[in-house]
Amino acid sequence: MPTRLPVLLLVLLAAGCGASPPQLAQPAGPPATTLNGGGEFTADGDSAIRYDRKLVPGGAQASVTAESSGGQTITSLVVEGFLPRRAYGAHLHTAPCGKAATDAGPHYQHRPGPASADNEIWLDLKTDTSGTGRATARHPWGFDPAAPPRSLVLHAKPTETSGPDAGDAGDRIACLTIS
């Protein structure tokens, strides 16, 4: 009988070693967030406001979608009816659009710091012969659900990517409120 106990213990230990350990619950990340905005730009609009009639002609429109999930963000912008063959800057901003171009606040940043394409969402584009343009930006971070971006601002020129003026794209010419 004393020899059976060590054999029984070995059998039980071997059986236990093959079992999978219990799975630990993964911590929940920030919830998925989808933001949208769009419309035809007008001078007296609420969610699609035109500040510059020369660079944003009557009938111009845009739509933006930003999807943040699993620690990644993909943002897409489509514009139509803009000036043909022209470059524009575009960034997500911290506040909704308003009657004044500055109402949209500063650029949305993942973390406070210097302006860069890695820390902000830049959607610069060039329109085709019909005034249509598209841009997409991908980032390895998600939005802060407590303080997501609230608008997309179109600027008069492409974004400066380096130097002391990094992040500057000229005058604010149009704005889309996103929610």
Backbone bond lengths (Angstrom), bond angles and torsions (degrees), N, CA, C in turn:
res aa  C-N    CA-C-N  psi(-1)  N-CA   C-N-CA  omega(-1)  CA-C   N-CA-C  phi
1 M - - - 1.442 - - 1.517 110.72 -
2 P 1.359 120.73 -40.21 1.436 119.25 -178.96 1.524 112.26 -61.21
3 T 1.318 122.25 -26.67 1.452 122.72 -179.80 1.515 111.96 -78.36
4 R 1.313 117.35 -21.12 1.471 119.68 -179.83 1.528 111.39 -75.06
5 L 1.285 119.95 -32.40 1.460 123.01 -178.46 1.521 112.14 -61.09
6 P 1.356 120.91 -48.18 1.460 118.78 177.29 1.523 112.50 -62.78
7 V 1.328 117.89 -36.46 1.460 120.67 178.82 1.519 109.48 -65.84
8 L 1.331 117.27 -43.84 1.459 121.08 178.87 1.529 111.22 -62.00
9 L 1.329 117.26 -41.18 1.461 120.85 177.56 1.521 111.26 -63.30
10 L 1.336 117.58 -40.84 1.470 120.52 177.77 1.515 111.48 -63.37
11 V 1.331 117.11 -40.39 1.470 120.73 179.07 1.525 109.74 -64.77
12 L 1.321 117.51 -44.82 1.458 120.55 179.99 1.528 111.72 -65.40
13 L 1.318 117.55 -41.79 1.465 120.55 178.12 1.520 111.43 -64.19
14 A 1.300 116.95 -42.21 1.462 120.82 179.28 1.517 110.42 -63.62
15 A 1.309 117.14 -40.50 1.472 120.41 179.28 1.532 110.09 -65.64
16 G 1.314 116.97 -39.89 1.459 120.76 179.55 1.507 112.86 -69.27
17 C 1.335 118.29 -31.79 1.457 121.25 -179.00 1.514 112.14 -68.35
18 G 1.314 117.33 -26.78 1.461 119.95 -178.93 1.513 112.72 -81.53
19 A 1.309 117.17 -13.97 1.460 119.62 -178.05 1.525 110.22 -76.13
20 S 1.307 116.37 147.59 1.462 121.46 177.47 1.512 110.01 -75.23
21 P 1.332 116.84 141.16 1.463 118.06 175.82 1.521 109.10 -69.50
22 P 1.321 116.48 154.36 1.464 117.83 178.38 1.524 110.17 -61.34
23 Q 1.340 116.49 142.95 1.458 122.25 179.93 1.521 109.97 -78.98
24 L 1.316 114.89 133.05 1.454 119.96 177.37 1.526 108.77 -84.53
25 A 1.297 116.74 142.88 1.459 120.91 177.57 1.525 108.96 -67.11
26 Q 1.325 116.77 134.62 1.459 122.10 177.40 1.517 108.84 -80.41
27 P 1.336 117.07 137.21 1.464 117.85 178.13 1.521 110.36 -63.26
28 A 1.297 115.80 141.56 1.463 120.34 -179.91 1.528 109.36 -74.58
29 G 1.330 116.72 134.02 1.457 122.21 176.11 1.510 109.59 -87.49
30 P 1.334 116.37 -174.01 1.460 118.40 177.45 1.526 109.50 -61.21
31 P 1.304 117.46 145.81 1.461 119.59 179.38 1.531 110.89 -64.82
32 A 1.320 114.83 153.52 1.464 119.89 176.64 1.528 108.81 -62.58
33 T 1.325 115.48 140.79 1.462 121.36 -179.10 1.519 108.55 -131.70
34 T 1.327 117.32 130.49 1.457 122.03 172.93 1.522 107.52 -122.75
35 L 1.328 115.15 124.69 1.468 121.65 178.63 1.519 108.37 -115.62
36 N 1.334 116.33 141.08 1.463 122.06 -179.76 1.518 110.10 -137.76
37 G 1.310 114.64 152.81 1.454 121.10 172.76 1.514 108.22 -161.70
38 G 1.301 115.83 152.60 1.454 118.31 178.28 1.511 111.88 177.22
39 G 1.321 113.88 167.85 1.450 119.81 177.09 1.505 112.25 147.87
40 E 1.319 113.91 179.45 1.461 121.57 176.90 1.526 108.01 -91.06
41 F 1.336 115.44 131.79 1.460 120.65 -177.32 1.516 111.06 -74.96
42 T 1.354 115.41 131.67 1.455 122.02 174.31 1.528 107.92 -134.82
43 A 1.307 116.38 159.88 1.460 120.61 -179.24 1.517 112.07 -69.79
44 D 1.333 117.23 -25.94 1.463 119.97 -177.42 1.532 111.91 -116.06
45 G 1.329 116.67 22.77 1.458 120.39 -179.58 1.513 113.19 -70.05
46 D 1.323 115.01 165.89 1.454 120.64 176.61 1.527 111.18 -100.14
47 S 1.340 116.96 -40.96 1.463 119.65 -175.71 1.524 113.08 -114.43
48 A 1.303 118.86 -14.88 1.471 123.35 176.18 1.526 107.23 -133.28
49 I 1.333 115.14 96.10 1.466 120.76 -171.35 1.526 110.45 -111.37
50 R 1.316 114.72 134.66 1.473 121.77 177.40 1.517 108.31 -104.68
51 Y 1.341 115.50 127.28 1.466 120.95 178.21 1.530 111.88 -103.93
52 D 1.326 117.73 -21.44 1.471 121.99 -176.90 1.528 108.96 -130.05
53 R 1.337 116.40 107.80 1.467 121.14 -176.97 1.524 113.10 -70.89
54 K 1.320 117.83 -23.73 1.463 120.29 179.52 1.526 111.34 -74.32
55 L 1.330 116.79 -43.08 1.465 120.70 -175.91 1.523 113.60 -89.61
56 V 1.349 116.26 -15.54 1.461 122.05 177.55 1.530 106.60 -128.77
57 P 1.343 117.15 87.11 1.465 120.69 -175.12 1.533 112.96 -64.64
58 G 1.343 115.03 160.77 1.458 120.14 173.87 1.521 110.14 -54.03
59 G 1.318 116.81 137.93 1.462 121.96 -179.23 1.529 114.00 89.72
60 A 1.332 117.62 -10.25 1.468 120.22 178.61 1.526 109.14 -64.47
61 Q 1.316 115.16 142.87 1.459 120.26 179.30 1.519 110.43 -145.52
62 A 1.321 114.92 164.75 1.462 119.92 -179.56 1.518 109.53 -153.34
63 S 1.327 115.06 159.29 1.462 121.04 171.20 1.517 108.24 -141.96
64 V 1.327 115.29 143.47 1.467 121.62 179.93 1.527 107.78 -134.31
65 T 1.327 114.94 140.27 1.460 122.12 174.70 1.517 107.84 -133.02
66 A 1.324 116.62 132.69 1.463 122.22 176.77 1.524 107.43 -127.39
67 E 1.329 115.50 120.40 1.465 120.84 179.78 1.522 108.83 -116.17
68 S 1.325 115.79 121.46 1.452 122.18 -178.29 1.525 107.97 -119.96
69 S 1.338 116.56 118.35 1.461 120.98 -177.54 1.518 109.54 -159.26
70 G 1.320 116.10 143.18 1.455 120.29 175.94 1.514 114.20 58.56
71 G 1.325 117.07 33.18 1.456 120.37 179.19 1.517 114.27 74.68
72 Q 1.327 117.60 18.43 1.469 122.32 177.87 1.524 108.84 -132.87
73 T 1.322 116.10 151.16 1.463 121.26 176.70 1.521 109.37 -133.93
74 I 1.337 115.71 132.10 1.466 122.17 174.43 1.525 106.65 -122.60
75 T 1.317 115.94 125.53 1.458 121.92 -178.34 1.520 108.63 -123.50
76 S 1.336 116.62 131.99 1.470 121.69 -178.57 1.517 110.20 -128.70
77 L 1.321 115.00 140.59 1.459 123.11 -179.92 1.515 109.23 -129.68
78 V 1.332 116.62 136.00 1.465 122.91 173.28 1.522 107.24 -129.57
79 V 1.335 117.05 130.56 1.465 121.81 175.22 1.526 108.67 -121.55
80 E 1.319 116.23 148.13 1.471 123.06 177.06 1.515 108.75 -139.83
81 G 1.329 116.18 147.36 1.457 121.25 176.54 1.517 114.14 79.20
82 F 1.325 117.41 12.94 1.461 121.18 176.04 1.527 109.41 -83.44
83 L 1.319 117.25 176.53 1.457 119.89 178.18 1.535 109.60 -62.48
84 P 1.335 116.90 138.23 1.469 118.68 -179.49 1.528 112.43 -70.77
85 R 1.324 113.84 148.81 1.472 122.55 174.60 1.531 112.76 50.81
86 R 1.314 114.86 47.37 1.464 119.45 -179.24 1.520 109.84 -131.42
87 A 1.328 116.46 142.01 1.465 122.15 178.63 1.528 109.85 -91.34
88 Y 1.327 115.57 139.90 1.457 123.57 177.90 1.528 108.80 -131.66
89 G 1.315 116.53 150.06 1.459 121.47 170.37 1.518 108.40 -96.65
90 A 1.323 116.89 153.87 1.468 121.24 177.55 1.521 108.52 -153.34
91 H 1.327 116.01 136.45 1.464 121.85 -178.88 1.525 109.45 -142.46
92 L 1.329 115.93 153.27 1.458 119.57 168.86 1.529 107.74 -81.26
93 H 1.347 115.04 142.48 1.462 122.10 -178.06 1.529 110.44 -123.50
94 T 1.327 116.04 167.83 1.463 121.82 -170.04 1.526 115.76 -83.17
95 A 1.321 118.94 -22.19 1.463 121.50 -173.79 1.529 109.99 -125.39
96 P 1.338 117.09 161.05 1.464 119.68 176.63 1.526 111.54 -65.35
97 C 1.312 115.64 161.35 1.465 122.22 176.37 1.524 109.38 -65.32
98 G 1.318 115.04 157.14 1.455 120.41 176.48 1.516 109.84 -149.04
99 K 1.284 115.79 -177.49 1.473 120.60 -178.81 1.527 111.72 -61.62
100 A 1.327 117.28 -35.31 1.466 121.02 176.72 1.533 108.40 -93.88
101 A 1.307 116.02 142.18 1.470 120.84 -178.26 1.527 112.13 -60.55
102 T 1.311 117.88 -27.20 1.465 121.17 -178.81 1.528 113.39 -80.30
103 D 1.333 118.09 -8.78 1.465 121.24 -177.92 1.526 112.93 -60.19
104 A 1.329 118.15 -26.08 1.468 121.70 -177.90 1.526 113.03 -72.80
105 G 1.318 117.59 -4.44 1.456 120.55 176.80 1.514 112.86 72.71
106 P 1.337 116.33 -167.06 1.465 120.66 -177.94 1.531 111.71 -79.63
107 H 1.327 115.43 176.10 1.462 121.14 175.58 1.527 109.91 -59.87
108 Y 1.321 116.13 142.47 1.457 120.76 171.58 1.525 107.69 -70.35
109 Q 1.319 116.95 132.28 1.466 121.61 177.60 1.521 109.71 -124.62
110 H 1.333 114.73 141.00 1.461 120.20 175.61 1.524 110.06 -63.08
111 R 1.305 116.52 -46.40 1.461 123.33 175.76 1.533 107.33 -134.68
112 P 1.326 117.97 140.56 1.468 118.46 177.87 1.527 110.37 -56.28
113 G 1.318 115.51 134.03 1.456 119.81 -179.44 1.508 111.22 167.23
114 P 1.326 115.86 -164.42 1.461 119.25 -179.26 1.532 111.58 -68.39
115 A 1.318 115.27 154.39 1.466 120.99 176.85 1.522 109.63 -68.92
116 S 1.330 115.43 130.33 1.463 120.85 176.04 1.524 108.68 -160.88
117 A 1.323 116.48 157.81 1.457 121.49 178.25 1.523 111.58 -67.58
118 D 1.325 118.59 -18.82 1.464 121.86 177.85 1.523 112.09 -82.16
119 N 1.325 118.05 -27.67 1.450 123.00 -174.66 1.534 112.54 -104.19
120 E 1.320 117.52 -13.72 1.464 123.27 -179.92 1.524 108.08 -128.21
121 I 1.326 115.93 169.68 1.465 119.79 177.60 1.518 108.07 -107.87
122 W 1.334 114.17 107.35 1.464 122.89 178.58 1.517 108.37 -106.62
123 L 1.319 116.19 130.48 1.468 122.61 -177.76 1.523 110.84 -127.36
124 D 1.324 116.80 49.34 1.462 120.35 179.58 1.529 109.76 -61.01
125 L 1.327 115.96 147.58 1.466 120.17 -177.99 1.515 110.37 -149.44
126 K 1.314 114.69 163.76 1.466 122.00 171.93 1.517 107.34 -126.95
127 T 1.332 115.71 129.65 1.456 119.71 -178.35 1.529 110.80 -78.84
128 D 1.327 114.22 156.03 1.468 120.16 177.31 1.536 109.56 -88.14
129 T 1.312 117.21 -166.98 1.472 121.51 -176.54 1.528 112.81 -65.69
130 S 1.342 117.36 -19.59 1.463 119.69 178.81 1.532 112.70 -99.74
131 G 1.343 117.45 2.00 1.460 120.62 179.18 1.519 113.90 86.20
132 T 1.328 116.06 17.48 1.463 121.29 178.13 1.524 109.24 -101.03
133 G 1.317 116.15 139.58 1.461 120.62 177.84 1.511 111.11 -147.68
134 R 1.337 115.42 156.66 1.464 122.15 -179.47 1.519 109.84 -138.23
135 A 1.325 115.24 150.44 1.465 121.02 174.34 1.518 108.47 -151.20
136 T 1.330 115.20 147.35 1.468 122.00 176.37 1.521 108.33 -137.18
137 A 1.317 116.30 141.05 1.467 121.94 175.76 1.525 108.38 -129.91
138 R 1.328 115.72 139.02 1.471 122.34 177.62 1.524 108.39 -121.70
139 H 1.329 115.32 137.66 1.466 120.91 -179.57 1.516 110.58 -136.12
140 P 1.332 117.37 144.64 1.467 121.19 -179.99 1.532 112.68 -86.79
141 W 1.315 117.02 38.31 1.456 122.54 178.29 1.519 109.21 -149.24
142 G 1.323 115.61 158.10 1.459 121.18 179.56 1.517 111.55 -105.62
143 F 1.322 114.97 167.11 1.462 120.88 176.58 1.526 110.28 -72.60
144 D 1.313 116.06 149.65 1.450 121.60 169.88 1.531 105.87 -75.80
145 P 1.345 118.23 114.75 1.472 118.87 -176.20 1.530 113.06 -61.78
146 A 1.327 117.43 -23.24 1.466 120.57 179.00 1.524 112.32 -79.49
147 A 1.332 117.58 -19.47 1.469 120.50 -177.48 1.529 110.26 -149.26
148 P 1.341 117.59 66.64 1.471 119.80 178.79 1.529 110.71 -76.71
149 P 1.328 117.80 167.50 1.468 119.12 174.53 1.524 109.61 -63.77
150 R 1.329 115.92 153.65 1.471 121.10 -176.65 1.521 114.19 -121.59
151 S 1.346 117.12 -5.57 1.468 118.42 179.46 1.514 110.78 -158.51
152 L 1.315 114.39 162.44 1.453 122.94 170.22 1.521 106.22 -117.37
153 V 1.319 116.25 125.22 1.464 120.58 179.27 1.526 108.56 -109.89
154 L 1.341 115.62 130.19 1.461 122.00 172.92 1.523 108.01 -93.62
155 H 1.326 114.72 137.68 1.458 121.80 -176.03 1.529 110.94 -116.53
156 A 1.316 115.53 161.44 1.463 122.69 -174.08 1.517 114.68 -70.13
157 K 1.332 118.24 -20.66 1.465 119.60 -178.08 1.526 109.70 -145.28
158 P 1.312 117.73 166.36 1.469 120.54 178.19 1.529 111.30 -63.01
159 T 1.307 115.72 157.06 1.453 122.16 -177.15 1.520 112.27 -73.81
160 E 1.333 115.22 133.75 1.472 120.38 171.47 1.524 107.06 -68.28
161 T 1.325 117.26 126.70 1.466 119.94 -173.47 1.528 114.29 -97.20
162 S 1.326 118.03 -10.61 1.466 119.40 -179.13 1.522 110.06 -152.54
163 G 1.323 114.53 174.00 1.463 119.99 178.01 1.509 112.57 80.33
164 P 1.334 115.78 -171.12 1.465 120.01 -175.50 1.529 113.13 -67.78
165 D 1.336 117.96 -19.26 1.462 120.91 179.96 1.530 112.74 -100.33
166 A 1.335 118.39 14.53 1.468 121.33 -179.84 1.522 109.98 -52.75
167 G 1.321 116.09 131.94 1.457 122.39 -179.24 1.512 114.14 95.03
168 D 1.327 118.24 -15.99 1.461 121.33 -179.89 1.533 109.61 -77.76
169 A 1.317 115.88 135.89 1.464 120.88 177.99 1.522 111.27 -136.33
170 G 1.289 117.11 23.58 1.460 119.88 176.87 1.515 112.84 80.78
171 D 1.321 114.64 -165.09 1.464 121.93 -175.82 1.524 112.04 -60.06
172 R 1.320 115.02 150.67 1.470 122.03 173.58 1.511 106.68 -83.02
173 I 1.336 116.96 120.25 1.463 120.41 -173.91 1.516 113.68 -109.18
174 A 1.345 117.71 -19.13 1.464 121.64 178.67 1.524 108.30 -162.38
175 C 1.347 115.54 160.68 1.462 119.43 -177.39 1.534 109.79 -148.47
176 L 1.350 115.23 138.43 1.464 122.39 173.41 1.526 108.33 -116.33
177 T 1.321 118.01 124.43 1.455 120.09 172.16 1.516 107.70 -77.57
178 I 1.343 115.91 136.82 1.467 120.17 179.00 1.532 109.15 -119.85
179 S 1.303 115.09 150.01 1.472 119.84 178.25 1.506 109.62 -146.38
